[in-house]
Amino acid sequence: MTVATVTWNSLPYLKVLIEAVHQFSDPTVELLVIDNHSTDGTKEFLEAQSEVRSVMLPMNIGHGLGLDIAMIQAKTEHVIALDVDAFPIVDTWLDSVLGPLSNGATVAGAHFHRSFIHPCFLAMRRRDFLDLGVTFAPIGIAPTFGSAPKRLFMDVGEALSHNVSLANGSKALHRVPLTSSQGPGVAGSVFGDVVYHNFYSTQGRPDLMAASEAMWQQAVATYLRPFDPASSA
């Protein structure tokens, strides 16, 4: 299977994700990184990682389209998407989504609001993605923080979940619930007690980014063996 992430100028987070996937996954799992033309040393770091396959894009095409490329580039039956500021915390994390796929679900992963599986942690068969002709790309324009949307907006991966439901029924989505979170908002969240995700750390509200960064550092210290992202080469 393939674990895929999309990154842009988020090298410390990427290093932790790679470390955590190695720590909590079978060594046969392939890591695939789609880099959105980072300028923070990500390219040089990935070139030195013999155990990571990477695709270097000539421009930043966004998170959703980057995930589409990951699904197309993957060579395995199953693809598990992780946001670059997410990481597994137990060695049963893959079972929590692969099991539901084996039992009839088309998409399995994190759920915390609205009726879609959030691609911070999402699993899908590559064949289903291609056959259904879906995309992770968002639709519309995101509302300004603190205000209601004035027009249709569907977040990254949201339209994919809705289209899968239309094609295969509501049971095609398996939700891994939010099991704990630390504010502000859901800045530091754990899904199904298997994956940690840090909202607001690499994008979003500037007033929450500093607090979110501190939560991520605390989560790394809590869930992973002693690891200094700055020292990883």
C-alpha positions in Angstrom: 0.0 0.0 0.0 1.0 3.6 -0.4 1.0 6.4 2.2 0.8 9.7 0.3 1.2 13.3 1.4 1.2 16.7 -0.3 3.6 19.3 1.0 4.6 22.9 0.5 7.4 24.6 2.6 6.5 22.3 5.6 9.8 20.4 6.0 9.7 19.9 9.8 6.2 18.4 9.6 7.2 16.2 6.6 10.2 14.8 8.6 7.9 13.9 11.5 5.3 12.3 9.2 8.0 10.1 7.5 9.4 9.1 10.9 6.0 8.2 12.3 5.0 6.2 9.3 8.2 4.2 9.5 7.7 3.7 13.2 4.1 2.5 13.0 3.9 0.7 9.7 5.1 -2.4 8.0 8.4 -1.7 6.1 6.7 -2.7 2.8 4.5 0.4 2.9 5.6 2.9 0.2 5.8 6.6 1.1 4.9 9.0 -1.7 5.4 12.7 -1.4 4.0 15.3 -3.8 6.0 18.5 -3.4 4.3 21.7 -4.5 7.5 23.5 -5.5 8.8 24.0 -2.0 11.7 26.4 -1.4 12.6 25.5 2.2 15.0 22.6 1.6 12.3 20.0 1.0 13.6 19.1 -2.4 17.1 18.5 -1.2 15.8 16.5 1.8 13.7 14.2 -0.4 16.5 13.6 -2.8 18.5 12.1 0.1 15.6 9.7 1.1 16.1 6.5 -0.7 13.0 5.0 1.0 10.7 7.8 -0.1 9.3 8.2 -3.7 8.7 11.9 -4.5 7.2 13.9 -7.3 8.5 17.4 -7.6 6.0 19.8 -9.2 7.1 22.9 -11.1 4.6 25.1 -9.3 2.2 25.0 -6.4 -1.0 23.5 -7.7 -2.7 23.2 -4.3 -3.5 20.4 -1.9 -6.5 18.9 -3.7 -4.9 18.5 -7.1 -1.7 17.3 -5.4 -3.7 14.5 -3.9 -5.1 13.7 -7.3 -1.6 13.3 -8.6 -0.7 11.0 -5.7 -3.6 8.7 -6.5 -2.6 8.6 -10.1 1.1 8.1 -9.4 0.6 5.4 -6.7 1.4 1.8 -7.8 -0.5 -0.1 -5.1 -4.1 -1.1 -4.6 -4.7 1.0 -1.6 -3.7 4.6 -1.0 -3.8 6.3 2.4 -3.6 10.1 2.3 -2.2 12.0 5.3 -1.9 15.8 5.6 1.7 16.8 6.1 0.9 17.9 9.7 -0.7 14.6 10.5 1.0 11.4 11.7 0.1 7.9 13.0 0.4 7.3 16.7 -0.2 3.5 17.0 0.7 0.5 14.9 -3.0 -0.4 14.2 -3.6 2.9 12.3 -3.8 1.3 8.9 -6.1 -1.5 10.1 -8.6 1.2 11.2 -9.2 2.2 7.5 -8.2 -0.9 5.5 -10.6 -3.1 7.5 -13.6 -1.0 6.5 -12.5 -0.9 2.9 -12.4 -4.7 2.9 -16.0 -4.7 4.4 -17.6 -2.6 1.7 -16.6 1.0 2.3 -15.3 3.0 -0.7 -13.6 5.7 1.4 -12.6 5.5 5.1 -11.0 8.1 7.3 -11.2 11.1 9.6 -14.5 12.8 10.2 -15.1 15.8 12.4 -17.7 18.0 10.6 -20.1 18.0 7.7 -20.7 14.8 5.9 -17.4 14.0 4.3 -14.2 12.1 5.1 -11.4 14.6 5.7 -8.3 13.9 3.7 -6.0 14.6 6.6 -6.4 10.8 7.0 -8.2 9.1 4.2 -8.0 5.7 2.6 -9.3 4.6 -0.8 -8.6 2.0 -3.5 -6.8 3.6 -6.4 -9.0 1.7 -8.8 -12.2 3.2 -7.2 -10.7 6.7 -7.5 -10.0 6.2 -11.2 -13.2 4.4 -12.1 -15.4 6.9 -10.3 -13.6 9.9 -11.9 -13.5 11.8 -8.7 -11.2 14.6 -7.5 -9.9 16.0 -4.2 -10.0 19.5 -5.6 -12.1 22.0 -3.6 -15.2 23.7 -5.2 -15.9 27.4 -4.9 -14.1 30.0 -2.7 -13.4 29.4 0.9 -15.2 31.9 3.2 -13.2 34.3 5.3 -12.5 32.9 8.8 -15.3 34.0 11.1 -17.9 34.6 8.4 -20.5 32.3 6.8 -19.9 31.3 3.1 -21.7 33.5 0.7 -21.7 30.9 -2.1 -21.1 27.2 -2.6 -17.9 26.0 -1.1 -16.7 22.4 -0.7 -13.4 21.8 1.0 -10.6 19.6 -0.2 -12.0 16.1 -0.5 -15.5 17.2 0.3 -16.9 16.8 -3.2 -15.2 13.4 -3.5 -17.1 12.1 -0.5 -20.4 13.4 -1.8 -19.8 11.9 -5.3 -18.8 8.5 -3.8 -22.0 8.6 -1.7 -24.1 9.3 -4.8 -22.5 6.5 -6.7 -22.3 3.8 -4.0 -24.7 4.9 -1.2 -24.1 6.5 2.2 -22.6 3.3 3.6 -19.7 3.8 1.2 -18.2 6.2 3.7 -16.6 4.9 6.9 -16.0 7.6 9.5 -13.1 7.4 11.9 -14.4 9.7 14.7 -12.7 12.6 16.4 -11.7 11.0 19.8 -9.9 14.0 21.4 -9.0 17.5 20.6 -7.2 20.5 22.1 -8.2 24.0 21.3 -8.4 26.7 20.1 -11.0 25.0 18.0 -9.8 21.6 16.8 -6.2 22.7 16.4 -4.8 19.5 17.9 -7.0 16.5 17.1 -6.8 12.7 17.4 -9.0 10.5 15.2 -10.0 7.0 16.3 -7.0 7.1 18.8 -4.8 6.2 15.8 -3.8 9.4 13.9 -3.0 12.9 15.2 -3.7 15.9 13.0 -2.6 19.5 13.6 -5.1 22.0 12.1 -4.0 25.6 11.3 -0.2 24.8 11.5 0.7 25.1 7.8 -2.2 27.3 6.7 -5.3 29.1 7.9 -5.8 31.7 10.6 -2.5 33.5 11.4 -3.8 34.1 15.0 -3.9 30.3 15.6 -0.7 29.2 13.9 1.6 29.9 16.8 -0.6 28.0 19.3 -1.1 25.2 16.8 2.7 24.9 16.3 3.1 24.5 20.1 0.5 21.8 20.1 2.2 19.9 17.3 5.5 20.0 19.2 3.8 18.7 22.3 2.1 15.9 20.2 5.4 14.8 18.7 6.9 14.6 22.2 3.9 12.7 23.5 3.3 10.1 20.7 6.7 9.5 19.1 9.9 8.2 20.4 12.4 11.1 21.1 12.8 12.7 17.7 14.3 16.1 16.7 13.0 17.0 13.2 15.8 19.5 12.8 18.4 16.7 13.1 16.8 14.4 10.5 18.8 14.3 7.3 
